[in-house]
């Protein structure tokens, strides 16, 4: 029996929490800071997830066995290293390993070293601004510029002409994204369809989780600004056995062996964002944790005990863990605040009806005087499952429709592009 602290407050954390509390091996689950959904199934605690001393005091007082880290920032900041010599085990990579997400240039150099297919690139600092401009002038269009560090999802720009790219390049190197753009990666633009794979690592072995496809743009037809994710579907019908074998042999295995050969401590989840270009998969990015909203479709498909999965990660016994998953399809649709991903209101009263055909995962929600109110841009996701993809999508959309708050918006085309592959 384990007492567990889960860090985070989004739909990802509610989905993970929901899976954890199903296990007889979970004695007690705390979520910091959590949301109105986690509050119903676990104990929310007001901790600053960037304050490791505060977390350590809480863990000592409440006899925590494991810390499961949802978002990337504590991992990039070194929470694994902070607790490395403690009896408390952190599920997540070390600070050095988390650079796979924390530094685009680190990740690209890693891929180059281990022959992992990705877009061609060059990285530049402010001292190399003139070389960078010359490189951009000779680059094919469109041009992708990426802030090297974490920039809250805003550090990637796609430019359609050379002058605009040079101007944006200068702005980035001169502090547009703060320290995150102290180095800028100039990258080849790849055209294709994106999907995500997820791997659990225990330092020695690995276990592949269900794949997913998410939808990042605010507008239907994948138009408008990028968001944290408007919905997702799992499994992905165009990922057949031949493609899966390609992904495993040319991306997953070299990534795992590269992590080991570099002696990077990695006991957690590796998210690999892929793009399929003319039948071949390329890596867009690594993340050092589970994705959101992908977790809201991946974890509901896992039917084996997820606490046993975390136990195997901690004890380096993934080789003997048997991941079991549901057949059929799972879809999730996010309801978001009006104005998101720009400015939006918080604290709006909301209502969630009882809905037997789907499950709600809270993200930007909280309780205010016992009433439920909005507390973020992405507010709540409805996840549904069915033997048929169209039915899963229809049920998730119906659940999104039933949620009520002022200014609510959701995309009505989540997963519809995938129906063409069936």
BELCORGI-V662765 format. One record per residue. PSI is psi as a letter, one per 20 degrees, with the letter a starting at -180 (999 if undefined). D_CENTER is the distance of its C-alpha to the mean C-alpha in Angstrom with 2 decimals. Layout:
BEGIN
psi=PSI d_center=D_CENTER
psi=PSI d_center=D_CENTER
END
This chain:
BEGIN
psi=p d_center=27.81
psi=q d_center=25.04
psi=p d_center=24.36
psi=q d_center=20.68
psi=p d_center=18.93
psi=p d_center=15.30
psi=p d_center=13.92
psi=r d_center=12.08
psi=j d_center=13.10
psi=a d_center=10.65
psi=h d_center=10.47
psi=g d_center=7.92
psi=h d_center=10.75
psi=g d_center=13.43
psi=g d_center=12.40
psi=g d_center=12.36
psi=g d_center=15.54
psi=h d_center=17.17
psi=h d_center=16.90
psi=g d_center=18.21
psi=i d_center=21.18
psi=i d_center=22.35
psi=p d_center=23.25
psi=i d_center=26.79
psi=i d_center=25.62
psi=o d_center=23.91
psi=g d_center=26.72
psi=q d_center=24.94
psi=p d_center=21.43
psi=q d_center=20.85
psi=p d_center=17.84
psi=p d_center=17.79
psi=i d_center=17.99
psi=a d_center=16.68
psi=a d_center=17.74
psi=h d_center=20.54
psi=g d_center=18.91
psi=h d_center=18.33
psi=h d_center=21.82
psi=h d_center=23.33
psi=i d_center=22.26
psi=a d_center=21.91
psi=o d_center=23.27
psi=p d_center=21.54
psi=p d_center=22.58
psi=n d_center=22.72
psi=q d_center=21.54
psi=o d_center=20.37
psi=i d_center=17.28
psi=i d_center=18.35
psi=n d_center=21.83
psi=h d_center=21.98
psi=g d_center=25.70
psi=g d_center=25.22
psi=g d_center=22.62
psi=g d_center=25.10
psi=g d_center=27.95
psi=g d_center=26.17
psi=h d_center=25.28
psi=g d_center=28.92
psi=h d_center=30.34
psi=j d_center=28.38
psi=l d_center=28.46
psi=p d_center=24.73
psi=g d_center=24.14
psi=q d_center=20.40
psi=o d_center=17.67
psi=p d_center=14.18
psi=o d_center=11.72
psi=f d_center=8.63
psi=r d_center=7.80
psi=h d_center=8.54
psi=g d_center=11.99
psi=h d_center=14.03
psi=g d_center=13.09
psi=h d_center=14.09
psi=i d_center=17.05
psi=k d_center=18.20
psi=h d_center=17.96
psi=g d_center=18.34
psi=h d_center=21.49
psi=h d_center=22.82
psi=j d_center=23.07
psi=h d_center=23.84
psi=j d_center=27.50
psi=r d_center=27.10
psi=i d_center=27.45
psi=p d_center=24.11
psi=p d_center=21.38
psi=p d_center=17.89
psi=o d_center=15.17
psi=q d_center=13.10
psi=r d_center=14.47
psi=r d_center=17.37
psi=g d_center=17.44
psi=g d_center=18.82
psi=h d_center=16.22
psi=i d_center=13.35
psi=i d_center=15.11
psi=h d_center=13.37
psi=h d_center=10.64
psi=i d_center=13.20
psi=o d_center=15.79
psi=h d_center=15.69
psi=h d_center=19.30
psi=g d_center=18.77
psi=g d_center=16.22
psi=h d_center=18.68
psi=h d_center=21.59
psi=g d_center=20.00
psi=g d_center=19.57
psi=g d_center=23.11
psi=h d_center=24.54
psi=k d_center=23.34
psi=l d_center=24.01
psi=p d_center=20.53
psi=p d_center=20.77
psi=r d_center=19.17
psi=q d_center=20.62
psi=q d_center=23.59
psi=r d_center=23.31
psi=q d_center=25.16
psi=q d_center=24.20
psi=q d_center=26.60
psi=r d_center=27.45
psi=h d_center=29.90
psi=i d_center=32.75
psi=k d_center=31.98
psi=h d_center=31.72
psi=g d_center=34.78
psi=h d_center=33.60
psi=g d_center=30.28
psi=g d_center=32.25
psi=g d_center=34.42
psi=g d_center=31.49
psi=g d_center=30.01
psi=h d_center=33.50
psi=j d_center=33.74
psi=q d_center=30.22
psi=q d_center=29.86
psi=q d_center=28.34
psi=r d_center=25.79
psi=p d_center=24.46
psi=p d_center=20.88
psi=p d_center=20.68
psi=p d_center=17.73
psi=p d_center=17.95
psi=h d_center=17.65
psi=a d_center=15.85
psi=p d_center=13.14
psi=k d_center=14.32
psi=k d_center=12.07
psi=j d_center=10.91
psi=i d_center=14.67
psi=j d_center=15.76
psi=p d_center=15.97
psi=p d_center=19.32
psi=o d_center=21.00
psi=q d_center=24.78
psi=i d_center=27.52
psi=q d_center=30.47
psi=h d_center=31.44
psi=g d_center=32.87
psi=h d_center=29.82
psi=g d_center=27.66
psi=g d_center=30.13
psi=g d_center=30.22
psi=h d_center=26.44
psi=g d_center=26.43
psi=g d_center=29.14
psi=g d_center=27.44
psi=g d_center=24.25
psi=h d_center=26.34
psi=j d_center=28.44
psi=j d_center=25.70
psi=h d_center=23.99
psi=k d_center=20.66
psi=b d_center=22.54
psi=h d_center=21.97
psi=h d_center=18.72
psi=k d_center=21.02
psi=h d_center=23.75
psi=p d_center=22.94
psi=p d_center=22.06
psi=p d_center=21.01
psi=p d_center=22.99
psi=q d_center=21.58
psi=p d_center=22.93
psi=p d_center=21.66
psi=p d_center=20.75
psi=p d_center=21.49
psi=a d_center=20.04
psi=p d_center=17.61
psi=q d_center=13.90
psi=r d_center=11.99
psi=p d_center=9.34
psi=q d_center=10.53
psi=p d_center=9.56
psi=p d_center=12.23
psi=p d_center=13.50
psi=q d_center=15.90
psi=j d_center=18.90
psi=h d_center=20.57
psi=g d_center=22.86
psi=r d_center=21.42
psi=r d_center=18.33
psi=p d_center=17.32
psi=p d_center=15.45
psi=r d_center=13.48
psi=q d_center=13.70
psi=r d_center=12.22
psi=r d_center=10.95
psi=p d_center=11.43
psi=r d_center=9.83
psi=o d_center=12.08
psi=h d_center=11.40
psi=q d_center=15.04
psi=h d_center=16.93
psi=q d_center=19.95
psi=q d_center=21.01
psi=k d_center=21.52
psi=l d_center=18.45
psi=r d_center=20.51
psi=a d_center=20.26
psi=q d_center=17.80
psi=q d_center=14.07
psi=a d_center=12.08
psi=i d_center=8.74
psi=p d_center=9.16
psi=i d_center=12.49
psi=r d_center=12.12
psi=r d_center=11.40
psi=q d_center=13.83
psi=p d_center=14.27
psi=r d_center=16.23
psi=o d_center=16.63
psi=h d_center=20.44
psi=i d_center=20.98
psi=n d_center=19.44
psi=a d_center=22.82
psi=h d_center=24.23
psi=g d_center=25.31
psi=g d_center=21.96
psi=g d_center=20.23
psi=h d_center=22.97
psi=g d_center=22.46
psi=g d_center=18.72
psi=g d_center=19.70
psi=h d_center=22.77
psi=i d_center=21.78
psi=g d_center=18.12
psi=g d_center=17.01
psi=g d_center=20.41
psi=h d_center=21.00
psi=g d_center=17.63
psi=g d_center=18.48
psi=h d_center=22.10
psi=g d_center=21.32
psi=g d_center=19.42
psi=g d_center=22.49
psi=h d_center=25.05
psi=j d_center=23.77
psi=l d_center=24.00
psi=p d_center=20.50
psi=o d_center=19.87
psi=n d_center=16.71
psi=n d_center=16.42
psi=b d_center=12.90
psi=p d_center=9.94
psi=p d_center=9.48
psi=p d_center=6.91
psi=o d_center=9.44
psi=p d_center=9.33
psi=q d_center=12.92
psi=p d_center=15.70
psi=o d_center=18.86
psi=o d_center=21.91
psi=l d_center=25.28
psi=i d_center=24.24
psi=p d_center=22.61
psi=p d_center=18.93
psi=q d_center=17.82
psi=p d_center=14.81
psi=g d_center=13.32
psi=q d_center=10.96
psi=q d_center=9.61
psi=q d_center=6.71
psi=k d_center=8.33
psi=r d_center=6.20
psi=q d_center=4.54
psi=r d_center=1.73
psi=o d_center=4.24
psi=j d_center=6.84
psi=h d_center=6.66
psi=h d_center=7.35
psi=i d_center=10.22
psi=h d_center=11.79
psi=g d_center=11.13
psi=h d_center=12.48
psi=i d_center=15.38
psi=i d_center=16.47
psi=p d_center=17.00
psi=i d_center=20.63
psi=r d_center=21.35
psi=o d_center=21.17
psi=h d_center=17.71
psi=h d_center=19.64
psi=h d_center=21.51
psi=g d_center=18.33
psi=h d_center=17.54
psi=g d_center=21.28
psi=h d_center=21.29
psi=g d_center=18.58
psi=g d_center=20.75
psi=j d_center=24.01
psi=l d_center=23.12
psi=k d_center=24.26
psi=h d_center=21.47
psi=h d_center=24.25
psi=i d_center=25.94
psi=p d_center=23.06
psi=o d_center=23.28
psi=p d_center=20.11
psi=q d_center=21.39
psi=q d_center=19.77
psi=q d_center=21.16
psi=r d_center=22.71
psi=a d_center=22.36
psi=q d_center=19.49
psi=p d_center=16.89
psi=q d_center=15.88
psi=q d_center=14.26
psi=p d_center=15.47
psi=p d_center=14.61
psi=p d_center=17.69
psi=r d_center=17.46
psi=q d_center=20.12
psi=p d_center=22.84
psi=h d_center=22.45
psi=q d_center=18.66
psi=j d_center=17.07
psi=b d_center=20.42
psi=q d_center=22.41
psi=r d_center=22.57
psi=q d_center=24.41
psi=r d_center=23.34
psi=j d_center=25.47
psi=p d_center=26.37
psi=q d_center=27.72
psi=q d_center=25.83
psi=p d_center=26.74
psi=o d_center=24.95
psi=r d_center=27.46
psi=p d_center=27.72
psi=o d_center=26.20
psi=i d_center=26.95
psi=j d_center=25.22
psi=r d_center=21.67
psi=p d_center=19.61
psi=p d_center=18.21
psi=o d_center=15.03
psi=q d_center=15.62
psi=e d_center=13.45
psi=m d_center=15.94
psi=q d_center=18.99
psi=r d_center=21.66
psi=p d_center=25.18
psi=o d_center=28.03
psi=l d_center=31.48
psi=j d_center=30.35
psi=q d_center=29.13
psi=p d_center=25.60
psi=r d_center=24.47
psi=q d_center=21.57
psi=k d_center=19.76
psi=a d_center=17.11
psi=g d_center=16.22
psi=o d_center=13.95
psi=g d_center=16.29
psi=q d_center=15.93
psi=p d_center=14.70
psi=p d_center=17.26
psi=p d_center=16.41
psi=q d_center=19.36
psi=q d_center=20.52
psi=r d_center=23.53
psi=h d_center=25.31
psi=p d_center=25.22
psi=g d_center=22.29
psi=h d_center=24.35
psi=h d_center=25.12
psi=g d_center=21.58
psi=g d_center=20.70
psi=g d_center=23.97
psi=h d_center=23.42
psi=g d_center=19.96
psi=g d_center=21.60
psi=g d_center=24.56
psi=h d_center=22.54
psi=h d_center=21.03
psi=h d_center=24.61
psi=h d_center=25.96
psi=q d_center=23.87
psi=o d_center=26.16
psi=q d_center=25.82
psi=p d_center=27.39
psi=j d_center=25.75
psi=q d_center=23.09
psi=q d_center=21.51
psi=q d_center=19.45
psi=p d_center=19.25
psi=j d_center=21.77
psi=j d_center=20.88
psi=p d_center=17.49
psi=i d_center=18.03
psi=h d_center=21.58
psi=h d_center=21.31
psi=i d_center=20.45
psi=h d_center=23.71
psi=i d_center=25.62
psi=i d_center=24.48
psi=999 d_center=25.89
END
